[in-house]
Amino acid sequence: MRRYFILVLLLFGFISLIALPALADEPTGTIIGRVTIAYGEGAAEGLTVVAINYGTGRRDYRQTDQDGGFHFNYLPQGEYLLAYQLVKSGPEYFVSDQGRQTENMSQAAHYRVLQDKPVSVHWDLYQKLPNLDIWPCSNKAGMTDELGNPGPLSIIIDNAFINFSRLDIDTFKVMFDGIDVTSAVLQAPSRLFILNNNKIDINFPYLVFPSGKHSISLEIGDKGHDVVSIRREISIQDSKGFMIGIHIPPVEDWNAPYNDWAVAISHVNQVFSRHHTLIEYFTSWAETDGKYIGFNDFLNNQIASVGAIPMITWEPWRHGGGVNQPDYSLTAIINGNHDSYIRSYAQACRKYARPILLRIMHEFNGAYYPWAGVNNNNDPKLFIQAFRHIVDIFREEGAKNVEFIWSPNYAADARVPAPSNDIEAYYPGDDYVDWIGVSGYNWGTDTRMQAQGWLSFTDIFDGPLFGHFLSTMYERHPGKKIIIAEIGCNNGDAKHSKAQWILDAYQKMALYPNIAGVVWFNNTAVHDLSGLTADFRVIENPGDGTPVPQDVKDAYRQAVGSH
């Protein structure tokens, strides 16, 4: 044994001699640090800290220990970006050298690492309070709906990784246009004044503020320390009488600093002078290879970061697999073949802990999805059972923050025979439906796309040609909110104006008391039968090469903007 030990020592020494020249060629340095909470009074344990070498792009990661400490050694000399992670899992986020949040990290700083000169870093999360941000949003004046959707003013106070509930705050003051409204905030019911980890959501449902520019300020401090404050100029928007939403194709590449979906959404809001309260995106249950697609924390947190509610169109099929997918038939869903996946998705929604609108098995009265009534041995009764089965699982998992949208196309597909063409035959019942959704498009003048040609908003959603959808739903389900979950208009021609169509559509919507929300489909789409592409956009999406005409942008801004 002794001989073996000596041999190991000799071998180790030999390897060390070989390695020394290499180490000498690349001098290394050290970064040591600690992350604390509340002026050093508590350790921020379990945070991920990253050191990024500017020259090589190399990334080194460390986890803070029980004392909040971290230690990087053997770092090559050079310039480093050092940041701690905003969330403990998921995509990275850090603040760029311009101070703009570009990937998924919070609080970054620059350090020069030299040989034999350790860099010492101390971050204190509470001292970062000046980085608070406030997002206002607005809808129907003087009230909040069942989702907790804001009234004339709602703000979200956010600060990196701070858990306000763990801080001993003895200074908290909210001022609106110089008026102290702190008592109104603190006395608000719990559903209107929500303390949730690093965010404080405040709604003012009973205080009616005039539209226009205003100032709001917050003062917050800890006993024995200076008070810090923040002041923001905000804009309270005119109510349209219903929630304004938009579908913008998601940007999911968090490794590309400027491909930030929240930035794209904020840009749209700025261009149109309207805070879009609903942001819709589409997701299949499975990838093309059959692998399940889970709840997307990145996308939903991006939506939350701009003070909006995700509306997820959740499609039970293998993406790109066509309509003949018996593995995703209604019977397969009812029989529990996907229960584990549905349950895990429900659990993730509950953990998200913010409002979600979930639109499941939409446009079932068409002929182009596996869950449609005419495909895979489906029928309307099986659709009802499958819908209820999914909702029941969400209820079992306690996902009370999720509301469900039952969403047909505005009219049955011509390829769908009776009784599968009867929209009402698919209705799961008032106990299972929170919202009635509907899709409808003006595909334009090319008769290969739509035989009826150019159709107005009323033609599509409440005309005799398609059964007076809006009026019929109001008569049959008077207590249900209606959301126009997809709406769009293709480009016009010499006789037809897309811009005028948009203005007319939003004016007509205001005449229907049961319309509670509308989501514009801001994308192109290939027509199911003709294979032709329609352009429904009102603004360019990230990466688009074709511009949207200015008159279309102006019309949408006039239709939804704050005046």
C-alpha positions in Angstrom: 0.0 0.0 0.0 2.8 2.4 0.9 4.5 1.7 -2.4 1.2 2.4 -4.2 0.8 5.7 -2.3 4.4 6.8 -3.3 3.7 6.0 -6.9 0.6 8.1 -6.9 2.5 11.0 -5.4 5.2 10.7 -8.0 2.7 10.5 -10.8 0.8 13.5 -9.4 4.0 15.5 -9.2 4.9 14.6 -12.8 1.5 15.7 -14.1 1.9 18.9 -12.1 5.2 19.7 -13.7 3.7 19.1 -17.1 0.7 21.4 -16.3 2.7 24.2 -14.8 3.9 25.7 -18.2 0.3 25.7 -19.4 -0.9 27.4 -16.3 1.9 30.0 -16.6 0.8 30.7 -20.2 -2.7 31.6 -19.1 -2.5 33.6 -15.8 -5.7 33.2 -13.8 -7.6 35.2 -11.2 -10.3 34.9 -8.6 -13.7 36.5 -7.9 -15.2 36.0 -4.5 -18.4 37.5 -3.3 -21.6 37.4 -1.3 -25.3 38.2 -2.0 -27.4 39.3 0.9 -30.9 40.5 1.6 -32.0 43.6 3.6 -28.7 45.4 4.1 -26.7 42.3 4.8 -29.1 41.0 7.5 -29.9 37.8 5.5 -28.2 35.5 3.1 -29.5 35.0 -0.5 -28.9 31.3 -0.7 -29.3 29.2 -3.8 -28.9 32.0 -6.4 -27.0 31.2 -9.6 -24.2 33.6 -10.3 -22.5 33.7 -13.7 -19.2 35.2 -14.8 -19.0 35.8 -18.5 -15.7 36.5 -20.2 -16.1 39.3 -22.8 -13.3 38.1 -24.9 -14.1 34.5 -25.3 -17.8 34.3 -24.3 -16.9 31.6 -21.8 -19.4 31.3 -18.9 -18.7 30.0 -15.4 -21.5 29.3 -13.0 -21.7 29.1 -9.2 -24.5 28.6 -6.6 -24.5 30.9 -3.6 -24.1 28.9 -0.4 -26.1 29.1 2.9 -24.2 32.4 3.7 -24.9 33.8 0.2 -21.3 33.3 -0.8 -19.8 32.3 -4.1 -16.2 31.8 -5.3 -14.8 31.7 -8.9 -11.2 30.6 -9.2 -8.8 29.8 -12.1 -10.5 32.5 -14.3 -8.4 33.6 -17.2 -7.4 37.3 -17.0 -9.7 39.7 -18.8 -13.0 41.6 -18.6 -16.0 39.9 -17.1 -19.7 40.5 -16.8 -20.9 39.3 -13.5 -24.6 38.8 -12.8 -26.9 36.8 -10.6 -29.9 35.0 -11.9 -33.4 36.3 -11.6 -35.0 32.9 -11.4 -33.6 29.6 -10.1 -34.4 27.7 -13.2 -35.2 28.4 -16.9 -33.5 30.7 -19.4 -30.9 33.2 -18.3 -31.6 36.8 -18.0 -29.0 39.6 -17.3 -28.7 43.3 -17.7 -26.5 44.5 -20.6 -23.8 47.1 -20.4 -26.4 49.6 -21.7 -28.5 48.9 -18.6 -31.3 47.1 -20.6 -32.5 43.7 -19.5 -31.7 41.5 -22.5 -31.3 37.9 -21.5 -32.9 36.6 -18.2 -30.6 37.9 -15.4 -30.8 40.7 -13.0 -28.1 43.1 -11.7 -25.0 42.9 -13.7 -21.6 44.6 -13.2 -18.3 44.6 -15.0 -15.0 43.5 -13.4 -11.4 43.2 -14.6 -9.8 40.0 -13.4 -6.0 40.1 -13.0 -3.5 37.6 -11.7 -3.0 37.5 -7.9 -5.5 40.3 -7.4 -8.8 38.7 -6.2 -11.9 40.6 -7.0 -14.3 41.0 -4.1 -18.0 41.6 -4.7 -20.9 42.2 -2.4 -24.4 42.6 -3.7 -27.3 43.4 -1.4 -30.7 42.9 -3.0 -32.5 45.4 -0.8 -30.1 48.1 -1.7 -31.3 47.6 -5.3 -34.7 49.1 -4.6 -34.1 52.1 -6.9 -34.5 49.6 -9.7 -38.2 49.1 -8.9 -40.4 49.3 -11.8 -44.1 50.2 -12.1 -46.4 49.1 -14.9 -49.8 50.7 -15.3 -52.6 49.1 -17.2 -56.3 49.9 -17.8 -59.6 48.4 -18.9 -63.2 48.9 -18.0 -63.4 51.9 -15.7 -64.4 51.5 -12.1 -64.3 47.8 -11.8 -62.1 44.6 -11.9 -63.4 41.4 -13.5 -63.3 37.9 -12.3 -59.7 37.6 -13.4 -58.6 40.4 -11.2 -58.1 42.4 -14.4 -57.3 46.0 -13.5 -59.8 48.9 -13.2 -58.8 52.5 -14.0 -55.4 52.0 -12.5 -53.3 48.9 -11.6 -49.6 48.9 -10.8 -47.0 46.2 -10.3 -44.1 46.9 -8.1 -41.2 44.7 -9.0 -37.6 44.4 -7.8 -35.3 41.5 -9.0 -35.2 38.7 -6.5 -36.5 40.6 -3.4 -39.1 38.8 -1.3 -41.0 41.7 0.2 -42.8 39.4 2.6 -39.5 38.6 4.3 -38.5 42.2 4.9 -39.4 44.2 8.0 -40.8 47.2 6.2 -41.8 50.2 8.4 -41.9 52.8 5.6 -44.4 52.3 2.7 -46.0 55.2 1.0 -47.8 55.5 -2.4 -48.5 59.0 -3.9 -50.7 59.6 -6.9 -50.4 63.1 -8.4 -49.1 64.3 -5.1 -52.0 62.8 -3.1 -51.2 60.2 -0.5 -53.2 57.0 -1.3 -51.3 54.7 1.0 -54.2 54.0 3.3 -56.4 53.1 0.3 -53.8 50.7 -0.8 -53.1 49.0 2.5 -56.8 48.7 3.3 -57.7 47.1 0.0 -59.0 43.5 0.0 -56.3 40.9 -0.4 -57.3 40.1 -4.0 -56.6 43.8 -4.9 -53.4 44.3 -2.9 -51.3 41.2 -3.6 -48.0 40.5 -2.0 -46.3 37.8 -4.0 -42.6 37.2 -3.5 -40.8 40.0 -5.4 -44.0 41.7 -6.7 -46.7 43.8 -5.2 -49.8 44.1 -7.4 -52.0 47.0 -6.5 -55.5 47.6 -8.1 -57.6 50.7 -7.5 -61.0 49.4 -8.6 -63.1 52.0 -6.8 -61.0 55.1 -7.5 -61.8 56.6 -10.8 -58.9 58.6 -12.2 -59.1 60.8 -15.3 -57.4 59.5 -18.4 -54.1 61.2 -19.4 -50.6 61.6 -18.0 -50.1 61.2 -14.2 -47.3 60.6 -11.8 -47.1 57.9 -9.2 -44.3 57.5 -6.6 -43.4 54.9 -4.1 -41.3 55.3 -0.9 -40.1 52.2 0.9 -37.6 51.6 3.6 -36.4 49.4 6.4 -36.2 50.3 10.0 -32.9 52.2 10.8 -32.0 52.8 7.2 -32.6 55.5 4.6 -35.9 55.5 2.6 -35.5 54.9 -1.1 -38.1 56.1 -3.6 -39.1 55.9 -7.2 -41.3 58.1 -9.3 -42.9 57.2 -12.7 -44.9 59.1 -15.2 -47.8 56.9 -16.3 -50.7 57.1 -18.7 -54.2 56.1 -17.8 -56.0 55.0 -20.9 -59.5 55.6 -22.1 -61.6 52.5 -21.6 -62.8 50.7 -24.7 -65.4 48.7 -22.8 -63.5 45.4 -23.4 -60.0 44.1 -23.0 -57.7 44.8 -25.9 -55.4 41.9 -26.9 -53.0 40.9 -29.7 -51.3 37.8 -30.9 -47.6 38.5 -31.6 -45.5 35.4 -32.7 -43.4 34.6 -29.7 -39.7 35.2 -29.5 -38.2 32.2 -27.7 -34.5 32.5 -28.4 -33.3 33.8 -25.0 -29.7 33.3 -26.1 -30.0 36.2 -28.6 -29.8 39.4 -26.5 -32.2 41.5 -28.7 -34.7 38.7 -29.4 -36.7 39.6 -26.3 -40.5 39.0 -26.6 -41.3 41.5 -23.9 -39.4 44.1 -25.8 -41.4 43.3 -28.9 -44.7 43.6 -27.0 -43.6 46.8 -25.3 -42.8 48.2 -28.7 -46.2 47.3 -30.1 -47.8 49.0 -27.0 -45.8 52.1 -27.6 -46.5 52.4 -31.3 -50.2 52.0 -30.8 -50.5 54.0 -27.5 -52.4 51.1 -26.0 -51.5 48.6 -23.3 -52.6 45.3 -24.7 -54.0 43.4 -21.7 -54.2 40.0 -23.4 -51.3 38.4 -25.3 -52.1 35.3 -27.2 -49.8 32.5 -28.3 -50.4 29.0 -29.7 -48.8 25.8 -28.5 -49.2 22.2 -29.4 -49.3 19.3 -26.9 -46.3 17.6 -28.6 -43.4 18.3 -30.9 -43.2 16.6 -34.3 -41.3 13.8 -32.6 -44.1 13.2 -30.1 -42.3 14.8 -27.1 -44.7 16.7 -24.9 -44.4 20.5 -24.7 -44.6 21.7 -21.2 -45.8 25.0 -19.7 -43.5 27.7 -21.1 -42.2 29.7 -18.1 -40.2 32.0 -20.3 -43.0 33.1 -22.5 -45.5 33.5 -19.7 -43.1 35.4 -17.6 -42.4 37.7 -20.5 -46.1 38.4 -20.8 -46.3 39.0 -17.0 -43.3 41.3 -17.2 -45.3 43.8 -19.4 -48.3 43.6 -17.1 -50.5 41.4 -19.4 -52.4 38.2 -19.2 -51.4 35.1 -21.3 -54.2 33.7 -23.5 -52.8 30.2 -24.5 -54.4 28.4 -27.4 -53.6 24.8 -26.3 -53.8 22.4 -29.2 -53.9 18.6 -28.5 -51.9 17.2 -31.4 -48.4 16.4 -32.6 -47.3 19.6 -34.3 -47.2 19.3 -38.1 -48.7 15.8 -38.0 -51.9 16.5 -39.9 -55.5 15.8 -39.0 -55.2 12.0 -38.9 -53.8 11.5 -35.4 -55.7 8.9 -33.5 -53.3 9.2 -30.6 -54.9 12.6 -30.0 -58.5 11.7 -30.7 -61.1 12.8 -28.3 -61.5 9.2 -27.2 -57.8 9.0 -26.4 -58.1 12.1 -24.2 -61.2 10.8 -22.4 -59.5 7.4 -21.8 -56.7 9.1 -19.9 -53.9 8.5 -22.4 -52.6 12.1 -21.8 -53.6 12.5 -18.2 -50.0 12.7 -16.8 -49.2 15.5 -19.3 -52.4 17.4 -18.6 -51.9 17.1 -14.9 -48.3 18.4 -15.1 -49.4 21.3 -17.2 -52.1 22.1 -14.7 -49.6 22.0 -11.9 -47.3 24.4 -13.8 -50.3 26.8 -14.3 -51.1 26.7 -10.6 -47.5 27.5 -9.8 -47.5 30.4 -12.2 -50.0 31.9 -9.8 -51.3 34.6 -12.1 -54.4 34.7 -14.3 -54.3 32.5 -17.4 -56.9 32.2 -20.2 -56.7 28.7 -21.6 -58.3 28.1 -25.0 -58.5 24.4 -25.5 -59.4 22.4 -28.7 -60.4 25.5 -30.6 -62.3 25.6 -33.9 -63.7 22.1 -33.4 -66.4 22.7 -36.0 -63.7 22.8 -38.7 -62.2 19.9 -40.5 -58.5 20.7 -40.1 -57.6 19.5 -36.5 -57.4 16.0 -35.0 -60.0 17.0 -32.3 -62.5 18.3 -34.9 -65.9 16.6 -34.8 -65.5 14.9 -38.2 -61.9 13.5 -37.7 -60.5 10.4 -35.9 -64.0 9.0 -35.1 -64.9 12.0 -33.1 -68.3 13.5 -32.5 -69.8 16.4 -30.5 -70.6 14.3 -27.5 -67.1 13.1 -27.3 -65.9 16.7 -27.5 -68.0 17.6 -24.5 -66.5 14.7 -22.5 -63.0 15.5 -23.5 -63.4 19.2 -22.6 -64.8 18.4 -19.2 -62.1 15.8 -18.6 -59.4 18.4 -19.1 -61.1 21.0 -16.9 -61.7 18.4 -14.2 -58.0 17.6 -14.0 -57.1 21.3 -13.7 -59.6 21.7 -10.9 -58.2 18.6 -9.1 -54.8 20.2 -9.2 -56.1 23.5 -7.8 -55.3 25.6 -10.8 -57.9 28.2 -9.8 -56.0 31.0 -11.7 -57.0 29.3 -15.0 -60.2 30.3 -16.9 -61.3 28.2 -19.9 -62.4 29.3 -23.3 -64.8 27.3 -25.4 -64.0 28.6 -28.9 -65.6 27.6 -32.2 -65.0 29.1 -35.6 -67.7 31.7 -36.4 -69.3 29.1 -38.8 -69.0 25.4 -39.5 -66.7 24.3 -42.2 -68.5 23.5 -45.5 -66.9 20.0 -45.3 -68.5 19.2 -42.0 -71.9 17.5 -42.3 -74.7 17.5 -39.7 -74.8 17.0 -36.8 -71.1 17.8 -36.5 -71.8 21.2 -38.0 -74.0 22.3 -35.1 -71.9 24.6 -32.8 -74.2 24.3 -29.9 -74.0 20.5 -29.9 -70.4 20.9 -28.6 -71.2 23.1 -25.7 -69.7 21.5 -22.5 -72.1 23.4 -20.1 -72.0 26.6 -18.1 -70.1 24.9 -15.3 -67.2 24.2 -17.6 -67.0 27.3 -19.7 -65.8 30.6 -18.4 -65.5 32.4 -21.8 -67.1 31.8 -25.2 -64.5 32.5 -27.8 -64.8 32.8 -31.6 -62.5 33.0 -34.6 -63.3 35.0 -37.7 -61.3 36.5 -40.6 -61.9 38.5 -43.7 -59.7 36.6 -46.1 -60.1 39.2 -48.8 -61.3 39.4 -52.3 -59.6 36.4 -53.8 -62.4 33.9 -54.1 -60.1 31.0 -53.8 -59.7 31.9 -50.2 -63.3 32.7 -49.4 -66.1 32.3 -51.8 -68.1 35.1 -50.2 -65.5 37.7 -51.0 -64.9 40.8 -48.9 -66.8 40.5 -45.6 -67.3 43.1 -42.9 -67.1 42.5 -39.2 -70.9 42.2 -39.0 -71.0 39.9 -41.9 -68.7 37.5 -40.2 -69.7 37.6 -36.6 -73.4 38.5 -36.6 -74.7 38.3 -40.1 -77.5 36.0 -41.5 -75.0 34.1 -43.7 -73.4 32.6 -40.6 -76.2 32.3 -38.1 -75.8 35.6 -36.2 -73.1 34.2 -33.9 -72.8 37.0 -31.4 -76.6 37.5 -31.0 -77.2 33.8 -30.8 -74.6 33.3 -28.1 -76.0 36.3 -26.1 -79.5 34.8 -26.3 -78.4 31.2 -25.4 -75.7 32.0 -22.9 -76.5 35.5 -21.5 -74.2 35.2 -18.5 -71.1 34.3 -20.5 -68.4 36.7 -21.5 -67.4 36.6 -25.2 -63.9 37.0 -26.5 -63.1 37.4 -30.1 -60.1 35.2 -29.8 -58.9 35.6 -33.4 -59.7 38.4 -35.8 -57.9 39.7 -38.8 -58.4 41.3 -42.2 -56.3 40.5 -45.4 -54.9 43.3 -47.5 -57.5 45.1 -49.7 -57.5 46.2 -53.3 -58.6 49.3 -55.2 -62.2 48.9 -54.0 -61.6 47.7 -50.4 -59.6 49.2 -47.6 -58.1 47.2 -44.8 -57.6 50.3 -42.8 -61.3 51.2 -43.0 -62.2 47.6 -42.2 -60.2 47.8 -38.9 -61.9 51.1 -37.9 -65.3 49.7 -38.6 -64.7 46.5 -36.8 -63.7 48.1 -33.5 -66.6 50.5 -33.7 -69.0 47.6 -34.2 -67.5 45.6 -31.2 -68.5 48.4 -28.8 -72.2 47.8 -29.7 -72.2 44.3 -28.2 -72.4 44.3 -24.3 -71.3 40.6 -24.1 -68.0 41.2 -25.8 -65.4 41.3 -23.0 -62.2 41.0 -25.0 -60.7 40.9 -28.5 -57.4 39.6 -29.8 -56.0 40.7 -33.1 -54.2 38.0 -35.0 -51.0 39.8 -36.0 -49.5 37.4 -38.4 -49.8 35.8 -41.9 -51.7 32.6 -42.4 -52.0 30.0 -45.1 -55.6 29.3 -46.2 -56.5 25.7 -45.5 -58.0 25.0 -48.9 -56.3 27.3 -51.4 -52.8 27.3 -49.9 -52.6 31.0 -50.5 -51.1 33.3 -47.8 -53.1 36.1 -46.2 -51.5 39.0 -44.4 -53.5 40.0 -41.3 -50.7 42.1 -39.7 -51.2 45.6 -38.4 -47.5 45.9 -37.4 -44.3 44.1 -38.3 -43.2 41.2 -36.2 -39.6 40.6 -35.2 -37.7 39.3 -38.2 -40.4 40.3 -40.8 -39.0 41.5 -44.1 -42.2 43.0 -45.5 -43.5 46.3 -44.1 -47.1 46.9 -43.1 -48.6 49.9 -44.9 -48.7 53.0 -42.8 -52.4 53.6 -43.2 -53.1 50.1 -41.7 -50.9 51.0 -38.7 -52.7 54.4 -38.3 -56.1 52.7 -38.4 -55.3 50.2 -35.7 -53.8 52.9 -33.5 -56.9 55.0 -33.9 -59.1 51.9 -33.3 -57.4 50.8 -30.0 -55.2 53.6 -28.9 -55.6 55.9 -25.9 -57.0 59.2 -27.0 
